[in-house]
Amino acid sequence: MSEVDGRSHEGRHAADAARHAVIETAGFRVLRVGNDDVLENLEGVVEVIAKLLGAESGSPSPSPSLKGRGIKRPR
């Protein structure tokens, strides 16, 4: 999960930290990106997200489950 931080987050550190903890407890990873980074270096932000998702290896990490998708696993 990615979150873009900007001026609306100023003074909300405690609320942001609490939300961050809830999201991570649910099993998600949180990537916080500054609003300026998105506006001024979108390509770099996309590159970081792609690396975190495993785009360099050609498949997401962890690999998606094949169960229930009509795809049989090789035996």
C-alpha positions in Angstrom: 0.0 0.0 0.0 1.4 3.4 -0.8 0.5 6.7 0.8 1.3 10.1 -0.5 2.2 12.6 2.3 1.7 16.2 1.8 0.7 19.3 3.8 -2.6 17.6 4.9 -0.4 15.3 7.0 1.3 18.0 8.9 0.6 17.8 12.6 -1.0 14.4 12.2 2.0 12.2 13.0 0.2 10.3 15.8 -2.8 9.5 13.6 -0.7 8.5 10.7 1.4 6.2 12.9 -1.7 4.6 14.3 -3.2 4.0 10.8 0.2 2.7 9.7 0.2 0.2 12.5 -3.3 -1.0 11.8 -2.5 -1.5 8.1 0.7 -3.5 8.9 -1.1 -5.6 11.4 -3.5 -6.5 8.6 -0.5 -7.9 6.7 0.2 -5.0 4.3 3.4 -3.2 3.8 3.2 0.6 3.8 5.3 2.8 1.5 5.1 6.5 2.4 6.1 8.9 -0.4 6.3 12.7 -0.2 3.8 14.7 -2.3 6.8 16.6 -3.8 8.4 13.4 -4.9 5.3 12.3 -6.8 5.0 15.7 -8.4 8.7 16.2 -9.3 10.0 12.6 -9.7 7.1 10.4 -10.6 9.3 8.1 -12.6 11.5 7.5 -9.5 8.5 6.8 -7.3 7.1 4.3 -9.8 10.6 2.6 -10.0 10.7 2.2 -6.2 7.2 0.8 -6.1 8.0 -1.6 -9.0 11.1 -2.8 -7.1 9.2 -3.4 -4.0 6.6 -5.4 -5.9 9.3 -7.6 -7.5 9.0 -6.3 -11.0 12.7 -6.8 -11.6 12.4 -10.5 -11.0 9.4 -10.7 -13.4 6.9 -11.8 -10.8 5.3 -10.3 -7.8 6.7 -11.3 -4.4 5.1 -13.2 -2.9 3.8 -15.0 -5.9 0.0 -14.9 -6.1 -1.9 -18.0 -5.1 -3.1 -20.2 -7.9 -5.8 -21.7 -5.8 -9.3 -21.1 -7.1 -8.1 -19.5 -10.3 -8.7 -22.5 -12.6 -4.9 -23.0 -12.9 -3.4 -26.3 -12.0 -0.1 -26.3 -10.3 2.7 -28.4 -11.8 3.4 -31.6 -9.9 
